[in-house]
Amino acid sequence: MSKKIDRLRRAKKTRARIKRLGTDRLCVHKTARHVYAQVISSNSSQVIVSASSLDKEIKSQIKYSGNVEAATIVGGILAKRAKKAGVTKVAFDRSGFKFHGRIQALAKAARENGMQF
């Protein structure tokens, strides 16, 4: 359980820094089978847009939902939805996960589709 506790501690520190910035945040969570991402408003009470590998739109494009390809598609679609909602500048909240693999792929795809962080 120490690994999870360490990740949650890192996430808490990151979220405290983001809260001081006062900007919307792009929060990412991953499990072995899926990738979830959502843009949360600066007052941390409202989800503006979200995307995950469980969405019908995304599920039809991917073969397996727990890999880098799925994360790339989730990041791209999330950025398009955020742009449509009028959000372009966010702070990236990786929820204590390493910036590597699926998290990095999602961030790169979001940046390529117009999000700034």
Secondary structure, DSSP 8 states (H G I E B T S, - for coil): -HHHHHHHHHHHHHHHHHHHHT--EEEEEE-SS-EEEEEE-TTSS-EEEEEETTSHHHHTT-S-TTSHHHHHHHHHHHHHHHHHHT--B-EEE-TT--SSTHHHHHHHHHHHTT-B-
